[in-house]
Amino acid sequence: MNFDYSDKVKGYLEKLQRFMDEHVYPNESVYEDQLNAQKDRFSEVPPIMEELKLKAKEEGLWNLFLPDDTYGAGLSNLEYAPLCEMMGRSLIGPEVFNCNAPDTGNMEVLARYGSEAQKDEWLEPLLKGEIRSCFSMTEPDVASSDATNIKSSIRRDGDDYVINGRKWWSSGAGDPRCKIAIFMGKTDPEANRHEQQSMILVPLDTEGVNVKRMLPVFGYDHAPHGHAEIDFHNVRVPKENMIWGEGKGFAIAQGRLGPGRIHHCMRLIGAAERALEDLCKRVQKREAFHRPLAEQGVVREWVADSRIELEQARLLTLKAAYMMDTVGNKEAKTEIAMIKVVAPNMALKVIDRAIQAHGGAGVSDDFTLAAQWANSRTLRLADGPDEVHRRQIAKLELSKYEE
């Protein structure tokens, strides 16, 4: 395995680093100030975001996540990894480059499984950053970590499908630009366990779609993006909105979540790197008990452990990316599961040490640490909880020794 950066990646990294330094980091506070100045934090998007997106497009730093050069930059997972990591250093970073969840996963679904009409209507405006989307899979009434538990229904009625169900944690649905949901539900409860579910496109302005509330994360509303609870009551959409075909929902979900999981891990490594930088800068400027914090033994342990854990997580993530590129997502499923456990837990530990080093400032909004910690904690649940991934890892490991 060779993890050296190609000249193409080095070029992108140089441009991206410069863009982050000149445009993204300085405007994090501007974004938040504009958001707070609105009457309703979900009513509109801070103008600075569209300004930054336009600049990123002009610089050619756009849709870098898509391996298909028809729609994206044509980068492999391994090539995209350091770029995604750098974007993850800022909570507003990924959207600036149109590389933010859940749109990335939804665009990959449409690019891979969508009809030409679906691509024209929904993929193209998503690729241009003109609209946003959400993914409606998780349900409040069942343990959604097992996707086969999904109870929502998609029933054929003539030339339409009628949809009923209650979803929550539909991230992105609060955004005024969010126009489309990819909805997962059952088309045939009697079919094989993994062929009961389907995915269908539901425009959010369809009659019967009711966004009930926005769900906070440790008090953060993540506006204007947000995480919604949505009621779908007798929602009628044309049969052409079905993605791939009836019974393909579980297969699509597995195809979607592989790249989505590794992208989350890449961004988490970026968040942890920034936290370690903040920690190192802070402890060299502050004194306690007549000497710099950086000279305290326990602080040096924090720094050393953080660097060790970061490098371990990065190497495992790069290995998973390499395997996805060379042998495919299915063969790389163990490595994908492992990084999905390792990366959030690593980021939480590193960010927590940085918070500790900052004292009371660490839990305030004066730094990004508290918000990044809250975001990292959600990723021990999103795209499958740790326990499900550990279960899969153990099952695959034990299967090597079955007689």
Summary of the structure (lengths in Angstrom):
residues: 403
radius of gyration: 21.5
end to end distance: 31.4
largest distance: 78.9
contacts: 1365
relative contact order: 0.10
helix: 53%
strand: 16%
